[in-house]
Amino acid sequence: MPKGYIFFDIGSTLMDGPDISPASRFAKELNLSDAQKETINDFLFTEEIMHPDLLVSRFKKHLPKISESSDDIIRKIWHAQSKDGFIIDGAIEAIKHVSDKGYKTGIISNIWHPYYMCFKNLFSDIFDIFDEKILSYEVGHKKPSTDIFREALGRIGCWNKKDGFINPGISAIVGDSYYHDIAPAIKIGMKTIWVMKEKEREAQFLEKVQMGTLSPPDFIVSDIKSLKSIEL
């Protein structure tokens, strides 16, 4: 029997990429409004868009006034995202460490298809270590909604519609965002490992944790490499 299940976030936890998000990049290059950017952000991460031509049609569905000249830009950004990522130092070793300790591993990620393909290629040597892969664009929910965490726990037998949550504490999430990863996992009873990679972005949450106005995670580590130094 496994000791438990450790789920990893992908972006900024295991893999990094461009400083600008895909929705922001589309908005910038297509000169779109903030409201249009939010629309893009929603459908990119919650719809199964498996081909750049399908992405073009989704843009026209959700943003019907977008010009025909946008098609090439949309395809260009798709292809860029399929190869724009890189492995964060120590990520592969951390995953192997968790697996070697006897834990099952998985992914819970807000992601869209081309960036996931980039992740899959970068981590090809250890990709089979991940027993469960819960991707927002496949399940139709994205963090911080607890629905995506409920999907993960359902797959490992820790949640069902009849009984609700069943011992969610045998699972944990490793993530860099308090808002997206840590807070919803705490809410449903999972253990939490907060990777303090984006210190400036997370400063407001850390301050509230220290003041006691936000629930603390089980562990805080300075980077993914430090995962090996804690007793899970």
C-alpha positions as CSV (number, residue, x, y, z in Angstrom):
1,M,0.0,0.0,0.0
2,P,1.3,3.5,-0.8
3,K,2.0,5.9,2.1
4,G,-0.3,8.4,0.5
5,Y,-0.7,10.6,-2.6
6,I,1.3,13.7,-3.4
7,F,0.0,15.9,-6.1
8,F,2.1,18.6,-7.8
9,D,1.1,21.8,-9.5
10,I,2.9,22.3,-12.8
11,G,3.4,26.0,-13.6
12,S,6.0,27.8,-11.4
13,T,6.3,24.6,-9.3
14,L,7.8,22.0,-11.6
15,M,8.2,24.0,-14.8
16,D,8.6,27.7,-15.7
17,G,8.0,29.6,-19.0
18,P,7.5,33.1,-20.3
19,D,6.9,35.9,-17.7
20,I,3.6,36.7,-19.4
21,S,0.6,34.3,-19.1
22,P,-0.9,33.0,-22.4
23,A,-4.1,35.1,-21.9
24,S,-2.0,38.2,-21.3
25,R,0.0,37.4,-24.4
26,F,-3.1,37.0,-26.5
27,A,-4.5,40.3,-25.1
28,K,-1.3,42.1,-25.8
29,E,-0.7,40.9,-29.3
30,L,-4.3,41.2,-30.3
31,N,-4.9,44.5,-28.5
32,L,-7.8,43.2,-26.4
33,S,-9.5,44.6,-23.3
34,D,-9.1,43.3,-19.8
35,A,-12.6,41.7,-20.0
36,Q,-11.7,39.9,-23.2
37,K,-8.5,38.7,-21.6
38,E,-10.5,37.2,-18.7
39,T,-12.8,35.5,-21.3
40,I,-9.7,33.9,-22.9
41,N,-8.3,32.9,-19.6
42,D,-11.5,31.0,-18.8
43,F,-11.8,29.0,-22.0
44,L,-8.1,28.3,-22.5
45,F,-8.0,26.5,-19.1
46,T,-11.4,24.8,-19.0
47,E,-12.1,23.6,-22.6
48,E,-10.4,20.7,-24.5
49,I,-8.8,22.6,-27.3
50,M,-6.5,20.1,-28.9
51,H,-5.4,21.8,-32.1
52,P,-4.5,25.4,-33.1
53,D,-7.2,25.6,-35.7
54,L,-9.8,24.6,-33.0
55,L,-8.3,27.4,-30.9
56,V,-9.0,29.9,-33.7
57,S,-12.6,28.8,-33.9
58,R,-12.9,29.1,-30.1
59,F,-11.7,32.7,-30.3
60,K,-14.3,33.4,-32.9
61,K,-17.0,31.8,-30.8
62,H,-16.1,33.7,-27.5
63,L,-14.9,36.9,-29.2
64,P,-17.1,37.2,-32.3
65,K,-15.8,40.6,-33.2
66,I,-12.2,39.5,-33.4
67,S,-10.6,40.2,-36.9
68,E,-9.7,37.6,-39.4
69,S,-6.1,38.8,-39.3
70,S,-5.8,37.5,-35.7
71,D,-5.7,33.8,-36.9
72,D,-2.0,33.7,-37.6
73,I,-1.2,35.3,-34.2
74,I,-3.4,32.8,-32.4
75,R,-1.6,29.9,-34.1
76,K,1.8,31.4,-33.4
77,I,1.2,31.7,-29.7
78,W,-0.1,28.1,-29.6
79,H,3.1,26.8,-31.2
80,A,5.3,28.9,-29.0
81,Q,3.6,27.6,-25.8
82,S,4.3,24.0,-26.9
83,K,8.1,24.7,-26.5
84,D,8.4,27.7,-24.2
85,G,8.8,25.9,-20.9
86,F,11.8,24.7,-19.0
87,I,12.3,22.5,-16.0
88,I,12.8,24.2,-12.6
89,D,16.1,23.2,-11.0
90,G,15.5,20.3,-8.7
91,A,12.0,19.4,-9.8
92,I,12.8,16.0,-11.2
93,E,14.8,15.0,-8.2
94,A,12.0,16.1,-5.9
95,I,9.5,14.0,-7.8
96,K,11.8,11.0,-7.6
97,H,12.4,11.6,-3.9
98,V,8.6,11.5,-3.2
99,S,8.2,8.4,-5.3
100,D,11.1,6.7,-3.7
101,K,9.6,7.4,-0.2
102,G,6.7,5.2,-1.2
103,Y,4.1,7.9,-2.2
104,K,1.9,7.8,-5.2
105,T,2.3,11.0,-7.3
106,G,0.0,13.0,-9.4
107,I,-0.7,16.4,-11.0
108,I,-3.4,19.0,-10.3
109,S,-2.9,21.9,-12.8
110,N,-4.5,24.9,-14.4
111,I,-3.1,24.4,-17.8
112,W,-4.0,24.3,-21.5
113,H,-3.0,21.7,-24.1
114,P,0.1,23.0,-25.8
115,Y,1.8,23.9,-22.5
116,Y,0.9,20.5,-21.2
117,M,2.5,18.9,-24.2
118,C,5.6,21.0,-23.4
119,F,5.6,19.6,-19.9
120,K,5.1,16.1,-21.1
121,N,8.1,16.4,-23.4
122,L,10.3,17.9,-20.7
123,F,9.5,15.3,-18.1
124,S,9.3,12.4,-20.5
125,D,11.9,10.4,-18.6
126,I,9.8,10.3,-15.4
127,F,6.3,10.9,-16.8
128,D,5.0,7.5,-15.9
129,I,5.7,8.2,-12.2
130,F,2.5,10.3,-12.2
131,D,-0.4,8.0,-11.4
132,E,-3.1,10.6,-11.8
133,K,-3.1,13.7,-14.0
134,I,-5.9,16.1,-13.3
135,L,-5.8,18.9,-15.8
136,S,-8.2,21.9,-15.8
137,Y,-8.8,21.8,-19.5
138,E,-9.8,18.1,-19.4
139,V,-12.0,18.2,-16.3
140,G,-13.6,21.6,-17.0
141,H,-12.7,23.1,-13.6
142,K,-9.7,25.2,-12.6
143,K,-8.1,26.2,-9.3
144,P,-9.0,27.7,-6.8
145,S,-12.3,25.9,-7.3
146,T,-12.4,22.9,-5.0
147,D,-14.1,21.0,-7.8
148,I,-10.7,20.1,-9.4
149,F,-9.4,18.9,-6.0
150,R,-12.6,16.9,-5.5
151,E,-11.9,15.3,-8.9
152,A,-8.4,14.3,-7.8
153,L,-9.6,12.9,-4.5
154,G,-12.4,11.0,-6.3
155,R,-9.8,9.3,-8.5
156,I,-7.9,8.0,-5.5
157,G,-10.9,6.9,-3.5
158,C,-11.0,9.8,-1.0
159,W,-14.2,11.4,-2.2
160,N,-17.6,10.3,-3.7
161,K,-21.0,11.8,-4.1
162,K,-22.6,9.6,-1.5
163,D,-20.1,9.9,1.4
164,G,-18.3,13.1,0.6
165,F,-14.6,13.4,1.6
166,I,-13.1,10.2,3.0
167,N,-9.7,10.7,4.7
168,P,-8.4,13.5,2.4
169,G,-5.5,13.9,4.7
170,I,-3.7,11.0,3.1
171,S,-3.1,13.3,0.1
172,A,-1.1,16.5,-0.2
173,I,-0.6,19.3,-2.8
174,V,2.7,20.8,-3.6
175,G,2.2,24.3,-5.1
176,D,3.6,27.8,-5.4
177,S,0.4,29.7,-5.0
178,Y,-1.5,30.1,-1.7
179,Y,-4.6,31.3,-3.5
180,H,-4.8,28.6,-6.1
181,D,-3.1,25.6,-4.4
182,I,-2.9,25.9,-0.7
183,A,-6.2,27.6,0.4
184,P,-8.6,25.3,-1.5
185,A,-6.6,22.2,-0.4
186,I,-6.7,23.2,3.3
187,K,-10.5,23.8,2.9
188,I,-11.1,20.2,1.9
189,G,-8.7,18.7,4.4
190,M,-5.6,17.9,2.2
191,K,-2.1,18.4,3.5
192,T,-0.3,21.3,1.9
193,I,3.3,22.1,0.9
194,W,3.8,25.7,-0.1
195,V,6.8,26.3,-2.4
196,M,7.8,29.9,-1.7
197,K,9.2,30.5,-5.2
198,E,7.4,33.7,-6.0
199,K,8.2,35.5,-2.8
200,E,7.0,39.0,-3.9
201,R,3.7,37.7,-5.3
202,E,3.0,35.6,-2.2
203,A,4.1,38.1,0.4
204,Q,0.6,39.3,1.2
205,F,-0.5,35.8,1.8
206,L,2.5,34.9,3.9
207,E,2.0,38.0,6.1
208,K,-1.6,37.0,6.7
209,V,-0.5,33.4,7.6
210,Q,2.0,34.8,10.0
211,M,-0.7,37.0,11.6
212,G,-3.1,34.1,11.9
213,T,-5.7,35.5,9.6
214,L,-5.1,32.8,7.0
215,S,-4.8,29.1,7.8
216,P,-1.1,27.9,7.6
217,P,0.1,25.2,5.3
218,D,1.6,22.1,6.8
219,F,5.0,23.0,5.3
220,I,6.7,26.0,3.7
221,V,9.8,25.4,1.6
222,S,11.9,28.0,-0.2
223,D,12.1,26.0,-3.5
224,I,11.2,22.7,-4.9
225,K,14.7,21.3,-4.1
226,S,13.9,21.8,-0.4
227,L,11.1,19.2,-0.6
228,K,13.7,16.6,0.0
229,S,14.5,18.1,3.4
230,I,11.1,17.8,5.0
231,E,9.6,14.7,6.6
232,L,6.4,14.1,4.7
